[in-house]
Amino acid sequence: MSSVRRQWATIKHTADYLGVTDRTVRQMIADGRLRGYRNGKFVRLDLNEVDASMQPFGGAA
């Protein structure tokens, strides 16, 4: 059984990864488009889940 290792990222790193602002990532968490994980005061996102949340559109999608 292979398991994919989680790739934890901060909100800032996730925003840079997606090419959006920190505020956009926070809004995406708030409206359910992304899942954030809290450990005390820190919020982290799993980049594998961020990639999986992407939906193709246009063209041959």
N, C-alpha and C positions, 0 to 999 in steps of 0.2 A: 504494500500500500504506500503510495507516494503522497506526501503532504507538501503543500506549497508553503514555504516560510513567509510569514507576514513581513511586510516592508513598512514599518511604522514611520510616519512623517508628521511633522508639525503642521499647523494650519498655514504658516508662512511657506514652508517647503512645498506643500500641496498646491498653494496658490501659484507659486513659481512654476511648478510642474505643469499646471493646467493653463498658465498664461493669463490668469485672472488676479483680482485683488483678494486680500485676506477677507474683506467684507463679503465678497461674493461666495467664498468657501463657507463662511459662517452662515450665510443665508441658505446655501445649498444643504447644510446640515439641518438647519431649522425647518426647512420645508420637506425634508425627507429624501432629497436627491442623493445625498451622501450620508454615510453613517460615521459619526464621531465616537471615539472611545475616551472616557474621562478616567484619569488616574489622579485622584486628589484634585489639584487645580489645573493639571495639564490635560490638554485635549490632543489626541493623536488620531490619525486616519491611516488605514491600511491601503497602500497604493495599489495593491492587487484588486481591492474592492473598488477603488476609484476607476481603474481601467475597466473593470467588469461593468460598471455603471454606464459606460459610454454606449450610445445607441446610434447606429448608422442612419443616415438620411440622405435623400437626393440620389441622383445618378442611378446605379443599379441596385440600390439598397432595398 
